[in-house]
């Protein structure tokens, strides 16, 4: 299975740290945030990764190269301007192929082993969900007793920024910038989105404060 790491955002919430450094290269626990992702993917047996880049793309390419230094192969999807989550994935589909792939948001940290996620089966997506953090108490989606994900319902959980996706979810969309969430909600309405409630360590590294807190935790 291949994986895609989303790394094309402008990192506006992380300013001033991202004024001169793209968010994926911000260090936490002694290494760039995106390197944590690469190492965890490699440990789970995933060696082919697609990364989309836009803001300060050359810095990211220079830092990671072709991925051989991490025992992986990296294919780069370059965006002249950020295409949002859905548009970025849609552009990268030729690099990802026709089989389900793992999607990882570049601005999270999580100790999940993706090898333990159930296969998609007939679903278009399987979302990893976590308990709502203090900064997002309203959550995103409802997970029922059969591990089906719904746009509405209680209680609610937060999307962890990790999912298994079937390329068919996006293949018929026109190229350009668009969000992923509406496509997921459409698939939920069709009963084709499963979920996995993860109870391990997860951090949305969305602000300098949360980056500093994670750094202190990882350094012990």
Backbone as JSON Lines, residues from 0, in Angstrom:
{"i":0,"aa":"X","n":[0.84,-1.2,0.0],"ca":[0.0,0.0,0.0],"c":[0.87,1.25,0.0]}
{"i":1,"aa":"X","n":[0.42,2.26,-0.74],"ca":[1.1,3.54,-0.74],"c":[0.48,4.47,0.3]}
{"i":2,"aa":"X","n":[1.19,5.53,0.61],"ca":[0.68,6.56,1.52],"c":[0.87,7.91,0.88]}
{"i":3,"aa":"X","n":[0.02,8.86,1.27],"ca":[0.18,10.25,0.86],"c":[0.22,11.11,2.09]}
{"i":4,"aa":"X","n":[1.21,11.99,2.16],"ca":[1.32,12.96,3.24],"c":[0.98,14.33,2.68]}
{"i":5,"aa":"X","n":[0.04,15.01,3.31],"ca":[-0.36,16.35,2.88],"c":[0.59,17.38,3.48]}
{"i":6,"aa":"X","n":[1.34,18.07,2.62],"ca":[2.37,18.99,3.11],"c":[2.42,20.28,2.31]}
{"i":7,"aa":"X","n":[1.28,20.65,1.68],"ca":[1.3,21.8,0.78],"c":[0.74,23.08,1.41]}
{"i":8,"aa":"X","n":[0.29,23.01,2.66],"ca":[-0.35,24.17,3.26],"c":[0.61,25.31,3.54]}
{"i":9,"aa":"X","n":[0.03,26.48,3.75],"ca":[0.83,27.68,4.01],"c":[1.3,27.77,5.45]}
{"i":10,"aa":"X","n":[0.68,27.01,6.35],"ca":[1.1,27.06,7.75],"c":[0.81,28.37,8.44]}
{"i":11,"aa":"X","n":[-0.3,29.02,8.06],"ca":[-0.57,30.34,8.62],"c":[-0.79,30.32,10.12]}
{"i":12,"aa":"X","n":[-1.37,29.24,10.64],"ca":[-1.6,29.18,12.1],"c":[-0.3,29.05,12.89]}
{"i":13,"aa":"X","n":[0.77,28.66,12.21],"ca":[2.04,28.43,12.89],"c":[2.99,29.63,12.8]}
{"i":14,"aa":"X","n":[2.52,30.72,12.21],"ca":[3.39,31.89,12.15],"c":[3.64,32.44,13.55]}
{"i":15,"aa":"X","n":[4.84,32.98,13.79],"ca":[5.91,33.32,12.83],"c":[6.87,32.17,12.51]}
{"i":16,"aa":"X","n":[6.65,30.98,13.1],"ca":[7.59,29.88,12.88],"c":[7.69,29.51,11.4]}
{"i":17,"aa":"X","n":[6.59,29.67,10.66],"ca":[6.58,29.26,9.25],"c":[6.88,30.39,8.28]}
{"i":18,"aa":"X","n":[7.29,31.54,8.79],"ca":[7.64,32.64,7.89],"c":[8.81,32.27,7.0]}
{"i":19,"aa":"X","n":[9.74,31.47,7.52],"ca":[10.93,31.1,6.76],"c":[11.15,29.6,6.69]}
{"i":20,"aa":"X","n":[10.27,28.82,7.32],"ca":[10.4,27.36,7.33],"c":[9.03,26.75,7.09]}
{"i":21,"aa":"X","n":[8.89,25.86,6.11],"ca":[7.59,25.22,5.9],"c":[7.22,24.35,7.1]}
{"i":22,"aa":"X","n":[5.94,24.27,7.38],"ca":[5.47,23.56,8.57],"c":[5.98,22.13,8.68]}
{"i":23,"aa":"X","n":[6.05,21.35,7.58],"ca":[6.53,19.96,7.72],"c":[7.96,19.84,8.23]}
{"i":24,"aa":"X","n":[8.75,20.91,8.09],"ca":[10.15,20.85,8.54],"c":[10.35,21.44,9.94]}
{"i":25,"aa":"X","n":[9.3,21.91,10.58],"ca":[9.44,22.36,11.96],"c":[9.82,21.18,12.83]}
{"i":26,"aa":"X","n":[10.8,21.4,13.71],"ca":[11.32,20.28,14.49],"c":[10.52,20.07,15.77]}
{"i":27,"aa":"X","n":[10.35,18.79,16.1],"ca":[9.71,18.39,17.34],"c":[10.37,17.08,17.78]}
{"i":28,"aa":"X","n":[10.81,17.04,19.02],"ca":[11.51,15.86,19.48],"c":[12.81,15.59,18.76]}
{"i":29,"aa":"X","n":[13.46,16.66,18.26],"ca":[14.78,16.52,17.64],"c":[14.78,16.21,16.16]}
{"i":30,"aa":"X","n":[13.62,16.2,15.51],"ca":[13.6,15.93,14.07],"c":[12.38,16.62,13.46]}
{"i":31,"aa":"X","n":[12.42,16.9,12.15],"ca":[11.27,17.53,11.51],"c":[9.99,16.71,11.67]}
{"i":32,"aa":"X","n":[8.88,17.41,11.77],"ca":[7.6,16.74,11.98],"c":[7.34,15.69,10.91]}
{"i":33,"aa":"X","n":[7.64,16.01,9.65],"ca":[7.34,15.07,8.58],"c":[8.22,13.82,8.65]}
{"i":34,"aa":"X","n":[9.39,13.93,9.26],"ca":[10.25,12.75,9.41],"c":[9.63,11.76,10.38]}
{"i":35,"aa":"X","n":[8.93,12.23,11.4],"ca":[8.2,11.32,12.28],"c":[7.22,10.48,11.47]}
{"i":36,"aa":"X","n":[6.52,11.12,10.53],"ca":[5.58,10.39,9.69],"c":[6.3,9.35,8.84]}
{"i":37,"aa":"X","n":[7.38,9.74,8.2],"ca":[8.1,8.82,7.33],"c":[8.61,7.62,8.12]}
{"i":38,"aa":"X","n":[9.15,7.86,9.28],"ca":[9.68,6.75,10.08],"c":[8.58,5.8,10.53]}
{"i":39,"aa":"X","n":[7.43,6.35,10.89],"ca":[6.33,5.48,11.33],"c":[5.77,4.69,10.15]}
{"i":40,"aa":"X","n":[5.67,5.32,9.0],"ca":[5.21,4.59,7.82],"c":[6.16,3.47,7.45]}
{"i":41,"aa":"X","n":[7.45,3.77,7.48],"ca":[8.45,2.75,7.15],"c":[8.38,1.59,8.15]}
{"i":42,"aa":"X","n":[8.21,1.89,9.41],"ca":[8.12,0.84,10.43],"c":[6.9,-0.06,10.22]}
{"i":43,"aa":"X","n":[5.85,0.51,9.6],"ca":[4.64,-0.28,9.37],"c":[4.69,-1.05,8.05]}
{"i":44,"aa":"X","n":[5.78,-0.88,7.3],"ca":[5.94,-1.6,6.05],"c":[5.59,-0.83,4.8]}
{"i":45,"aa":"X","n":[5.23,0.44,4.94],"ca":[4.91,1.27,3.78],"c":[6.19,1.97,3.3]}
{"i":46,"aa":"X","n":[6.57,1.72,2.06],"ca":[7.83,2.27,1.55],"c":[7.65,3.2,0.35]}
{"i":47,"aa":"X","n":[6.43,3.33,-0.15],"ca":[6.16,4.24,-1.26],"c":[5.23,5.35,-0.77]}
{"i":48,"aa":"X","n":[5.72,6.59,-0.85],"ca":[4.99,7.72,-0.29],"c":[4.91,8.83,-1.34]}
{"i":49,"aa":"X","n":[3.73,9.43,-1.44],"ca":[3.53,10.62,-2.26],"c":[3.37,11.8,-1.31]}
{"i":50,"aa":"X","n":[4.07,12.89,-1.58],"ca":[3.97,14.09,-0.76],"c":[3.63,15.26,-1.67]}
{"i":51,"aa":"X","n":[2.57,15.99,-1.34],"ca":[2.27,17.19,-2.12],"c":[2.91,18.4,-1.45]}
{"i":52,"aa":"X","n":[3.43,19.29,-2.25],"ca":[4.14,20.47,-1.75],"c":[3.76,21.69,-2.56]}
{"i":53,"aa":"X","n":[3.82,22.84,-1.91],"ca":[3.57,24.11,-2.59],"c":[4.41,25.2,-1.91]}
{"i":54,"aa":"X","n":[4.01,25.62,-0.7],"ca":[4.71,26.67,0.02],"c":[6.11,26.19,0.41]}
{"i":55,"aa":"X","n":[7.13,26.97,-0.01],"ca":[8.53,26.64,0.27],"c":[8.85,25.17,-0.09]}
{"i":56,"aa":"X","n":[8.35,24.77,-1.25],"ca":[8.51,23.39,-1.68],"c":[9.97,22.97,-1.79]}
{"i":57,"aa":"X","n":[10.82,23.87,-2.28],"ca":[12.22,23.5,-2.51],"c":[12.91,23.11,-1.21]}
{"i":58,"aa":"X","n":[12.53,23.75,-0.11],"ca":[13.14,23.4,1.17],"c":[12.79,21.98,1.58]}
{"i":59,"aa":"X","n":[11.53,21.6,1.32],"ca":[11.1,20.25,1.69],"c":[11.78,19.22,0.8]}
{"i":60,"aa":"X","n":[11.83,19.49,-0.5],"ca":[12.5,18.56,-1.42],"c":[13.97,18.4,-1.06]}
{"i":61,"aa":"X","n":[14.62,19.51,-0.72],"ca":[16.04,19.43,-0.37],"c":[16.27,18.62,0.9]}
{"i":62,"aa":"X","n":[15.34,18.7,1.83],"ca":[15.5,17.99,3.1],"c":[15.26,16.49,2.97]}
{"i":63,"aa":"X","n":[14.33,16.09,2.11],"ca":[13.91,14.69,2.05],"c":[14.4,13.95,0.81]}
{"i":64,"aa":"X","n":[14.66,14.68,-0.27],"ca":[15.15,14.06,-1.49],"c":[14.2,13.01,-2.03]}
{"i":65,"aa":"X","n":[14.77,11.89,-2.47],"ca":[13.95,10.83,-3.06],"c":[13.47,9.83,-2.02]}
{"i":66,"aa":"X","n":[13.8,10.09,-0.76],"ca":[13.35,9.21,0.32],"c":[14.29,8.07,0.65]}
{"i":67,"aa":"X","n":[15.34,7.89,-0.14],"ca":[16.23,6.75,0.07],"c":[16.92,6.8,1.43]}
{"i":68,"aa":"X","n":[17.12,8.01,1.95],"ca":[17.74,8.12,3.27],"c":[16.86,7.6,4.38]}
{"i":69,"aa":"X","n":[15.59,7.37,4.08],"ca":[14.64,6.84,5.06],"c":[14.2,5.42,4.71]}
{"i":70,"aa":"X","n":[14.87,4.82,3.7],"ca":[14.48,3.49,3.27],"c":[13.16,3.47,2.51]}
{"i":71,"aa":"X","n":[12.84,4.58,1.84],"ca":[11.57,4.7,1.15],"c":[11.79,5.31,-0.22]}
{"i":72,"aa":"X","n":[10.69,5.37,-0.99],"ca":[10.7,6.12,-2.25],"c":[9.64,7.19,-2.15]}
{"i":73,"aa":"X","n":[10.03,8.45,-2.36],"ca":[9.1,9.56,-2.31],"c":[8.83,10.07,-3.72]}
{"i":74,"aa":"X","n":[7.56,10.18,-4.07],"ca":[7.13,10.83,-5.31],"c":[6.52,12.17,-4.93]}
{"i":75,"aa":"X","n":[6.89,13.21,-5.65],"ca":[6.47,14.56,-5.29],"c":[5.36,15.05,-6.21]}
{"i":76,"aa":"X","n":[4.31,15.6,-5.6],"ca":[3.23,16.24,-6.35],"c":[3.29,17.73,-6.06]}
{"i":77,"aa":"X","n":[3.74,18.5,-7.04],"ca":[3.98,19.93,-6.82],"c":[2.77,20.74,-7.26]}
{"i":78,"aa":"X","n":[2.37,21.68,-6.41],"ca":[1.22,22.52,-6.67],"c":[1.68,23.97,-6.78]}
{"i":79,"aa":"X","n":[1.35,24.61,-7.9],"ca":[1.75,26.0,-8.1],"c":[1.14,26.88,-7.01]}
{"i":80,"aa":"X","n":[-0.09,26.6,-6.66],"ca":[-0.75,27.2,-5.5],"c":[-1.46,26.07,-4.78]}
{"i":81,"aa":"X","n":[-1.61,26.15,-3.46],"ca":[-2.23,25.04,-2.73],"c":[-3.63,24.72,-3.25]}
{"i":82,"aa":"X","n":[-3.9,23.43,-3.44],"ca":[-5.15,22.98,-4.04],"c":[-6.17,22.5,-3.0]}
{"i":83,"aa":"X","n":[-5.94,22.79,-1.73],"ca":[-6.76,22.28,-0.64],"c":[-6.61,20.75,-0.57]}
{"i":84,"aa":"X","n":[-7.25,20.17,0.42],"ca":[-7.04,18.74,0.65],"c":[-7.52,17.89,-0.52]}
{"i":85,"aa":"X","n":[-8.77,18.11,-0.93],"ca":[-9.31,17.29,-2.01],"c":[-8.59,17.49,-3.33]}
{"i":86,"aa":"X","n":[-8.35,18.76,-3.69],"ca":[-7.68,19.04,-4.95],"c":[-6.25,18.51,-4.98]}
{"i":87,"aa":"X","n":[-5.58,18.57,-3.84],"ca":[-4.22,18.04,-3.77],"c":[-4.17,16.54,-3.97]}
{"i":88,"aa":"X","n":[-5.13,15.83,-3.37],"ca":[-5.19,14.38,-3.56],"c":[-5.56,14.06,-5.0]}
{"i":89,"aa":"X","n":[-6.53,14.8,-5.53],"ca":[-6.97,14.54,-6.91],"c":[-5.79,14.69,-7.88]}
{"i":90,"aa":"X","n":[-4.97,15.71,-7.72],"ca":[-3.82,15.88,-8.62],"c":[-2.83,14.73,-8.48]}
{"i":91,"aa":"X","n":[-2.72,14.16,-7.27],"ca":[-1.72,13.13,-7.01],"c":[-2.19,11.72,-7.38]}
{"i":92,"aa":"X","n":[-3.44,11.56,-7.81],"ca":[-3.95,10.21,-8.09],"c":[-3.1,9.42,-9.09]}
{"i":93,"aa":"X","n":[-2.55,10.04,-10.16],"ca":[-1.71,9.26,-11.06],"c":[-0.48,8.66,-10.37]}
{"i":94,"aa":"X","n":[-0.01,9.32,-9.31],"ca":[1.13,8.8,-8.56],"c":[0.72,7.74,-7.55]}
{"i":95,"aa":"X","n":[-0.53,7.78,-7.13],"ca":[-1.01,6.87,-6.1],"c":[-1.51,5.55,-6.66]}
{"i":96,"aa":"X","n":[-1.95,5.55,-7.91],"ca":[-2.45,4.31,-8.5],"c":[-3.92,4.09,-8.22]}
{"i":97,"aa":"X","n":[-4.4,2.88,-8.45],"ca":[-5.82,2.57,-8.38],"c":[-6.22,1.85,-7.1]}
{"i":98,"aa":"X","n":[-5.28,1.52,-6.26],"ca":[-5.6,0.79,-5.03],"c":[-5.78,1.75,-3.87]}
{"i":99,"aa":"X","n":[-6.5,1.34,-2.82],"ca":[-6.63,2.19,-1.63],"c":[-5.27,2.6,-1.08]}
{"i":100,"aa":"X","n":[-5.22,3.82,-0.53],"ca":[-3.97,4.34,0.01],"c":[-4.23,4.96,1.36]}
{"i":101,"aa":"X","n":[-3.17,5.13,2.12],"ca":[-3.25,5.78,3.43],"c":[-3.0,7.26,3.25]}
{"i":102,"aa":"X","n":[-3.87,8.09,3.82],"ca":[-3.71,9.54,3.78],"c":[-3.36,10.04,5.18]}
{"i":103,"aa":"X","n":[-2.33,10.89,5.26],"ca":[-1.89,11.43,6.55],"c":[-1.74,12.94,6.43]}
{"i":104,"aa":"X","n":[-2.42,13.67,7.28],"ca":[-2.2,15.12,7.35],"c":[-0.81,15.39,7.9]}
{"i":105,"aa":"X","n":[-0.09,16.29,7.26],"ca":[1.28,16.56,7.69],"c":[1.4,17.27,9.01]}
{"i":106,"aa":"X","n":[0.3,17.89,9.49],"ca":[0.4,18.7,10.71],"c":[-0.2,18.03,11.94]}
{"i":107,"aa":"X","n":[-0.11,16.69,11.97],"ca":[-0.49,15.96,13.18],"c":[0.69,15.1,13.63]}
{"i":108,"aa":"X","n":[0.59,14.62,14.86],"ca":[1.54,13.6,15.36],"c":[0.7,12.52,16.01]}
{"i":109,"aa":"X","n":[0.98,11.27,15.65],"ca":[0.17,10.17,16.18],"c":[1.03,8.9,16.21]}
{"i":110,"aa":"X","n":[0.84,8.08,17.25],"ca":[1.62,6.84,17.34],"c":[0.85,5.63,16.82]}
{"i":111,"aa":"X","n":[-0.19,5.86,16.04],"ca":[-0.95,4.77,15.43],"c":[-0.08,3.96,14.48]}
{"i":112,"aa":"X","n":[-0.21,2.63,14.51],"ca":[0.42,1.76,13.52],"c":[-0.61,1.53,12.42]}
{"i":113,"aa":"X","n":[-0.44,2.14,11.26],"ca":[-1.46,2.01,10.21],"c":[-1.65,0.59,9.72]}
{"i":114,"aa":"X","n":[-0.68,-0.29,9.96],"ca":[-0.82,-1.67,9.52],"c":[-1.98,-2.36,10.24]}
{"i":115,"aa":"X","n":[-2.42,-1.81,11.38],"ca":[-3.5,-2.42,12.12],"c":[-4.88,-2.0,11.69]}
{"i":116,"aa":"X","n":[-5.0,-1.09,10.71],"ca":[-6.31,-0.64,10.26],"c":[-6.97,-1.71,9.39]}
{"i":117,"aa":"X","n":[-8.28,-1.96,9.6],"ca":[-8.99,-2.93,8.75],"c":[-9.02,-2.46,7.31]}
{"i":118,"aa":"X","n":[-9.1,-3.41,6.4],"ca":[-9.17,-3.07,4.97],"c":[-10.49,-2.35,4.67]}
{"i":119,"aa":"X","n":[-10.51,-1.63,3.54],"ca":[-11.69,-0.86,3.16],"c":[-12.89,-1.72,2.8]}
{"i":120,"aa":"X","n":[-12.67,-2.85,2.17],"ca":[-13.8,-3.62,1.68],"c":[-14.53,-2.83,0.6]}
{"i":121,"aa":"X","n":[-15.86,-2.68,0.77],"ca":[-16.65,-1.94,-0.21],"c":[-16.74,-0.45,0.11]}
{"i":122,"aa":"X","n":[-16.11,-0.01,1.18],"ca":[-16.17,1.39,1.57],"c":[-15.27,2.24,0.68]}
{"i":123,"aa":"X","n":[-15.58,3.54,0.64],"ca":[-14.73,4.5,-0.05],"c":[-13.71,5.12,0.88]}
{"i":124,"aa":"X","n":[-13.96,5.05,2.19],"ca":[-13.04,5.65,3.15],"c":[-13.19,4.98,4.5]}
{"i":125,"aa":"X","n":[-12.09,4.96,5.24],"ca":[-12.11,4.57,6.66],"c":[-11.35,5.65,7.42]}
{"i":126,"aa":"X","n":[-12.02,6.33,8.3],"ca":[-11.44,7.45,9.03],"c":[-10.96,7.02,10.4]}
{"i":127,"aa":"X","n":[-9.79,7.5,10.77],"ca":[-9.32,7.34,12.15],"c":[-9.88,8.52,12.94]}
{"i":128,"aa":"X","n":[-10.59,8.21,14.02],"ca":[-11.23,9.22,14.86],"c":[-10.66,9.14,16.27]}
{"i":129,"aa":"X","n":[-10.59,10.29,16.93],"ca":[-10.05,10.37,18.29],"c":[-11.03,11.15,19.16]}
{"i":130,"aa":"X","n":[-10.83,11.03,20.48],"ca":[-11.63,11.83,21.41],"c":[-11.39,13.31,21.14]}
{"i":131,"aa":"X","n":[-12.41,14.1,21.33],"ca":[-12.31,15.53,21.01],"c":[-11.29,16.23,21.91]}
{"i":132,"aa":"X","n":[-10.31,16.92,21.32],"ca":[-9.36,17.69,22.12],"c":[-10.01,18.95,22.67]}
{"i":133,"aa":"X","n":[-9.35,19.56,23.62],"ca":[-9.9,20.77,24.26],"c":[-10.17,21.88,23.24]}
{"i":134,"aa":"X","n":[-9.33,21.98,22.22],"ca":[-9.48,23.06,21.25],"c":[-10.51,22.75,20.17]}
{"i":135,"aa":"X","n":[-11.12,21.56,20.21],"ca":[-12.14,21.2,19.22],"c":[-13.23,20.35,19.9]}
{"i":136,"aa":"X","n":[-13.89,20.9,20.89],"ca":[-14.82,20.1,21.72],"c":[-16.05,19.62,20.97]}
{"i":137,"aa":"X","n":[-16.42,20.26,19.87],"ca":[-17.62,19.88,19.15],"c":[-17.44,18.66,18.26]}
{"i":138,"aa":"X","n":[-16.18,18.26,18.01],"ca":[-15.93,17.09,17.18],"c":[-16.28,17.31,15.72]}
{"i":139,"aa":"X","n":[-16.19,16.23,14.94],"ca":[-16.44,16.3,13.49],"c":[-17.54,15.35,13.03]}
{"i":140,"aa":"X","n":[-17.5,14.1,13.5],"ca":[-18.41,13.08,12.98],"c":[-18.9,12.18,14.12]}
{"i":141,"aa":"X","n":[-19.95,11.42,13.81],"ca":[-20.49,10.43,14.74],"c":[-20.09,9.03,14.29]}
{"i":142,"aa":"X","n":[-19.61,8.23,15.22],"ca":[-19.26,6.83,14.95],"c":[-20.27,5.95,15.68]}
{"i":143,"aa":"X","n":[-21.0,5.12,14.93],"ca":[-22.03,4.3,15.56],"c":[-21.44,2.97,16.07]}
{"i":144,"aa":"X","n":[-22.29,2.15,16.64],"ca":[-21.84,0.9,17.26],"c":[-21.31,-0.09,16.24]}
{"i":145,"aa":"X","n":[-21.66,0.08,14.97],"ca":[-21.17,-0.81,13.91],"c":[-19.94,-0.22,13.19]}
{"i":146,"aa":"X","n":[-19.35,0.8,13.79],"ca":[-18.17,1.46,13.23],"c":[-18.44,2.1,11.87]}
{"i":147,"aa":"X","n":[-19.67,2.63,11.73],"ca":[-20.0,3.42,10.56],"c":[-19.93,4.9,10.94]}
{"i":148,"aa":"X","n":[-19.44,5.73,10.04],"ca":[-19.28,7.15,10.31],"c":[-20.42,7.94,9.67]}
{"i":149,"aa":"X","n":[-20.97,8.9,10.45],"ca":[-22.09,9.71,9.99],"c":[-21.76,11.19,10.2]}
{"i":150,"aa":"X","n":[-22.26,12.02,9.27],"ca":[-22.05,13.46,9.4],"c":[-22.78,14.04,10.59]}
{"i":151,"aa":"X","n":[-23.92,13.43,10.95],"ca":[-24.72,13.91,12.08],"c":[-24.82,12.81,13.13]}
{"i":152,"aa":"X","n":[-25.22,13.22,14.34],"ca":[-25.41,12.26,15.42],"c":[-24.5,12.52,16.59]}
{"i":153,"aa":"X","n":[-24.86,11.94,17.72],"ca":[-24.1,12.08,18.96],"c":[-23.82,10.7,19.54]}
{"i":154,"aa":"X","n":[-22.71,10.52,20.3],"ca":[-21.66,11.52,20.53],"c":[-20.78,11.69,19.3]}
{"i":155,"aa":"X","n":[-19.97,12.73,19.34],"ca":[-19.14,13.04,18.19],"c":[-17.66,12.84,18.53]}
{"i":156,"aa":"X","n":[-16.89,12.54,17.51],"ca":[-15.45,12.36,17.63],"c":[-14.75,13.27,16.62]}
{"i":157,"aa":"X","n":[-13.46,13.42,16.77],"ca":[-12.66,14.3,15.91],"c":[-11.88,13.47,14.9]}
{"i":158,"aa":"X","n":[-11.91,13.9,13.65],"ca":[-11.1,13.26,12.61],"c":[-9.63,13.5,12.91]}
{"i":159,"aa":"X","n":[-8.87,12.43,12.95],"ca":[-7.47,12.49,13.36],"c":[-6.53,12.94,12.26]}
{"i":160,"aa":"X","n":[-7.03,13.11,11.03],"ca":[-6.13,13.44,9.92],"c":[-5.42,12.24,9.36]}
{"i":161,"aa":"X","n":[-5.97,11.05,9.61],"ca":[-5.44,9.8,9.07],"c":[-6.63,9.0,8.53]}
{"i":162,"aa":"X","n":[-6.48,8.47,7.32],"ca":[-7.59,7.7,6.75],"c":[-7.08,6.77,5.66]}
{"i":163,"aa":"X","n":[-7.87,5.75,5.38],"ca":[-7.7,4.94,4.19],"c":[-8.7,5.43,3.17]}
{"i":164,"aa":"X","n":[-8.26,5.67,1.95],"ca":[-9.15,6.18,0.92],"c":[-9.06,5.33,-0.34]}
{"i":165,"aa":"X","n":[-10.22,5.13,-0.96],"ca":[-10.26,4.53,-2.28],"c":[-10.14,5.67,-3.29]}
{"i":166,"aa":"X","n":[-9.26,5.56,-4.28],"ca":[-9.13,6.64,-5.26],"c":[-10.45,7.0,-5.93]}
{"i":167,"aa":"X","n":[-11.4,6.05,-5.97],"ca":[-12.68,6.32,-6.61],"c":[-13.45,7.44,-5.91]}
{"i":168,"aa":"X","n":[-13.11,7.73,-4.66],"ca":[-13.77,8.81,-3.94],"c":[-13.56,10.15,-4.65]}
{"i":169,"aa":"X","n":[-12.4,10.31,-5.31],"ca":[-12.04,11.6,-5.92],"c":[-11.86,11.55,-7.42]}
{"i":170,"aa":"X","n":[-11.86,10.36,-8.01],"ca":[-11.44,10.22,-9.41],"c":[-12.31,10.99,-10.38]}
{"i":171,"aa":"X","n":[-13.59,11.17,-10.07],"ca":[-14.49,11.84,-11.01],"c":[-14.57,13.35,-10.79]}
{"i":172,"aa":"X","n":[-13.82,13.87,-9.82],"ca":[-13.84,15.31,-9.56],"c":[-12.97,16.05,-10.57]}
{"i":173,"aa":"X","n":[-13.39,17.24,-10.93],"ca":[-12.59,18.05,-11.86],"c":[-11.33,18.55,-11.15]}
{"i":174,"aa":"X","n":[-10.23,18.65,-11.86],"ca":[-9.0,19.18,-11.25],"c":[-9.21,20.61,-10.75]}
{"i":175,"aa":"X","n":[-8.41,20.98,-9.75],"ca":[-8.52,22.3,-9.17],"c":[-8.61,22.22,-7.67]}
{"i":176,"aa":"X","n":[-8.77,23.35,-7.04],"ca":[-8.81,23.41,-5.58],"c":[-10.2,23.07,-5.05]}
{"i":177,"aa":"X","n":[-10.28,22.1,-4.15],"ca":[-11.54,21.78,-3.49],"c":[-11.25,21.0,-2.21]}
{"i":178,"aa":"X","n":[-12.21,21.01,-1.3],"ca":[-12.04,20.37,0.0],"c":[-12.43,18.89,-0.08]}
{"i":179,"aa":"X","n":[-11.86,18.11,0.82],"ca":[-12.17,16.69,0.9],"c":[-13.45,16.42,1.68]}
{"i":180,"aa":"X","n":[-13.73,17.23,2.69],"ca":[-14.83,16.95,3.61],"c":[-16.18,16.74,2.92]}
{"i":181,"aa":"X","n":[-16.57,17.59,1.94],"ca":[-17.86,17.35,1.29],"c":[-17.95,15.99,0.6]}
{"i":182,"aa":"X","n":[-16.85,15.51,0.05],"ca":[-16.85,14.19,-0.59],"c":[-17.03,13.1,0.45]}
{"i":183,"aa":"X","n":[-16.41,13.27,1.6],"ca":[-16.58,12.29,2.67],"c":[-18.03,12.28,3.17]}
{"i":184,"aa":"X","n":[-18.62,13.45,3.31],"ca":[-20.02,13.5,3.78],"c":[-20.96,12.86,2.76]}
{"i":185,"aa":"X","n":[-20.68,13.04,1.49],"ca":[-21.49,12.39,0.45],"c":[-21.37,10.88,0.55]}
{"i":186,"aa":"X","n":[-20.15,10.4,0.77],"ca":[-19.95,8.96,0.91],"c":[-20.6,8.44,2.2]}
{"i":187,"aa":"X","n":[-20.59,9.25,3.25],"ca":[-21.29,8.85,4.49],"c":[-22.77,8.68,4.24]}
{"i":188,"aa":"X","n":[-23.36,9.6,3.48],"ca":[-24.79,9.51,3.17],"c":[-25.1,8.26,2.37]}
{"i":189,"aa":"X","n":[-24.12,7.74,1.64],"ca":[-24.29,6.51,0.87],"c":[-23.94,5.27,1.69]}
{"i":190,"aa":"X","n":[-23.56,5.47,2.97],"ca":[-23.21,4.35,3.83],"c":[-21.88,3.7,3.51]}
{"i":191,"aa":"X","n":[-20.94,4.47,2.98],"ca":[-19.68,3.88,2.51],"c":[-18.45,4.45,3.22]}
{"i":192,"aa":"X","n":[-18.62,4.86,4.48],"ca":[-17.49,5.34,5.26],"c":[-17.46,4.61,6.6]}
{"i":193,"aa":"X","n":[-16.38,3.9,6.85],"ca":[-16.17,3.24,8.13],"c":[-15.27,4.08,9.02]}
{"i":194,"aa":"X","n":[-15.19,3.71,10.29],"ca":[-14.37,4.47,11.22],"c":[-13.62,3.58,12.19]}
{"i":195,"aa":"X","n":[-12.56,4.13,12.73],"ca":[-11.74,3.44,13.72],"c":[-11.47,4.42,14.86]}
{"i":196,"aa":"X","n":[-11.98,4.13,16.05],"ca":[-11.77,5.01,17.2],"c":[-10.43,4.68,17.83]}
{"i":197,"aa":"X","n":[-9.49,5.61,17.68],"ca":[-8.13,5.39,18.19],"c":[-7.98,6.05,19.56]}
{"i":198,"aa":"X","n":[-7.45,5.28,20.52],"ca":[-7.34,5.77,21.89],"c":[-5.9,6.09,22.28]}
{"i":199,"aa":"X","n":[-4.97,6.0,21.34],"ca":[-3.57,6.26,21.66],"c":[-3.22,7.73,21.59]}
{"i":200,"aa":"X","n":[-1.92,8.01,21.5],"ca":[-1.43,9.39,21.51],"c":[-1.66,10.05,20.16]}
{"i":201,"aa":"X","n":[-2.2,11.25,20.21],"ca":[-2.48,12.03,19.0],"c":[-2.44,13.51,19.35]}
{"i":202,"aa":"X","n":[-1.82,14.3,18.47],"ca":[-1.75,15.75,18.67],"c":[-1.98,16.44,17.33]}
{"i":203,"aa":"X","n":[-2.88,17.42,17.34],"ca":[-3.02,18.32,16.2],"c":[-1.99,19.44,16.41]}
{"i":204,"aa":"X","n":[-0.91,19.38,15.65],"ca":[0.19,20.33,15.85],"c":[-0.13,21.6,15.06]}
{"i":205,"aa":"X","n":[-1.18,22.3,15.49],"ca":[-1.67,23.41,14.7],"c":[-1.25,24.78,15.15]}
{"i":206,"aa":"X","n":[-0.6,24.89,16.3],"ca":[-0.16,26.19,16.8],"c":[1.24,26.06,17.37]}
{"i":207,"aa":"X","n":[1.98,27.16,17.47],"ca":[3.31,27.09,18.08],"c":[3.26,26.54,19.5]}
{"i":208,"aa":"X","n":[2.19,26.83,20.23],"ca":[2.08,26.35,21.6],"c":[1.97,24.82,21.63]}
{"i":209,"aa":"X","n":[1.15,24.25,20.77],"ca":[1.0,22.79,20.76],"c":[2.26,22.11,20.24]}
{"i":210,"aa":"X","n":[2.96,22.77,19.32],"ca":[4.26,22.25,18.87],"c":[5.24,22.19,20.03]}
{"i":211,"aa":"X","n":[5.3,23.24,20.84],"ca":[6.21,23.28,21.98],"c":[5.83,22.24,23.02]}
{"i":212,"aa":"X","n":[4.53,22.05,23.25],"ca":[4.08,21.04,24.21],"c":[4.46,19.63,23.77]}
{"i":213,"aa":"X","n":[4.28,19.34,22.47],"ca":[4.66,18.03,21.94],"c":[6.15,17.83,22.02]}
{"i":214,"aa":"X","n":[6.92,18.87,21.73],"ca":[8.38,18.78,21.82],"c":[8.82,18.42,23.23]}
{"i":215,"aa":"X","n":[8.21,19.07,24.22],"ca":[8.57,18.75,25.61],"c":[8.2,17.29,25.94]}
{"i":216,"aa":"X","n":[7.07,16.85,25.46],"ca":[6.65,15.47,25.74],"c":[7.6,14.45,25.12]}
{"i":217,"aa":"X","n":[7.98,14.68,23.87],"ca":[8.84,13.71,23.18],"c":[10.26,13.71,23.74]}
{"i":218,"aa":"X","n":[10.68,14.83,24.25],"ca":[12.02,14.89,24.83],"c":[12.06,14.38,26.26]}
{"i":219,"aa":"X","n":[10.86,14.09,26.8],"ca":[10.79,13.5,28.13],"c":[11.1,14.45,29.25]}
